[in-house]
Amino acid sequence: MTFPPHGPAVPPPHPQPTPVHPHPQGPAGAAGPLDPRAVLEGRPPGRARVGVIVTIAVASLCLLIGLVLAALSGVGTFTVGLLLALVPLGIWVPVVLALDRLEPEPPSALVVAFLWGAGIATLVAGILNTLGLELLTAPLFGEEVGWYVVASFGAPFVEEILKGAVLFGMLWFRRHEIDGWTDGVIYAAMVALGFAAVENVTYFIMAAQDGTLGPTFVLRALVTPLLHPLCTALTGLGVASAATSPPGPRRVLAPIGGLAAAIALHMLWNASTGFGTLALGVAYLAGLGVLVTLIVLLVRDRRRTVATIQRQLVPYVPTGLVTPADLTMLSTLAARRQARDWARRTGGSGAAHAMRDYQQAATELALLHDRVARGAVEAWRVEGQRRALLQLMLTARQAFLVRTPQPPPAPWSPGAPSGFTTDAWVPGQNAY
């Protein structure tokens, strides 16, 4: 590995008598309490991200404006439209979050993505699409044909660029949060689900007013609920490819190519509505092909992450911070959940939090090494983060042992030592 071999791989332990998290140095090496969330997100402890706060505030304001405008267009049917729009949202958001269990993304980043889609993207897209209809296509082609032109060619271009803008922003400002295809798809899906939910409110209001609410709900909530997520996921794949690649043309071409594919798929679906059932079938099959491709890529990415954990953490075994049994535990979601349940039964909620911090820090450590191995980041740039993650793993385990000095045998390590049943720390050992 390309990390420097000198210096201790893990700082000496600093157990405290009772707290879950002792107070060693922070992730950037500055003195201060250890903040697990800050370490896992790769930021200095106690420092609020001004950009995140501003984006959430602006997006929330845009969402409020959009909902108020929708309510004014149909005061009597707004509540019905809003409630129906929440139905697909309540189904698909948990599905997307379930994909994120092995290496959970920061809640703040997921909220930013969702609110960007629901607030900023929908409001700006609605304004631009309306202006395009009234100032350009309707005068040229008439109201009906003009609307079809906007929906088929203008709207996909505008909407996919606006939804993708936050993904490009993450690529620029928070590249380290995107470790693979799964992360790109998750962020893209959150943006798109937010966009689709607010868009559905408007469509359901109009449908309720003209007596077509039933068919519209079936089409948008049951037949094509994943249109926006599938399209924007293509942008997410391109962004993820750029984020995990070494410097070179791929960092530019991949996200642009993903955005172009998203626009093309969106155009294909919208334009097909003007050419009958056969065209709709072709567009639906194209969307199904994208869905199957995404599933295959997500499965492969899950396997890659597991293999990365098993490979990149092995050199830390001599320190005792990770044992072979603990590597096995870290490699499956079922074993991780079993370990957290065991920790909770053994030492209460504090012990379960310590186990969760250990698991997430170990995963982030493995993925950090993977980014260095790929050439996506230089080792010296993330050495402070590496040491912070090691410190968090050590702190979490020591906190667990302080709470439960004589824990029962760990279910994932029958006959094999685990760092959570004995203090396996070996001072002075160097893993890298």
Disulfide bonds with the S-S distance in Angstrom:
none
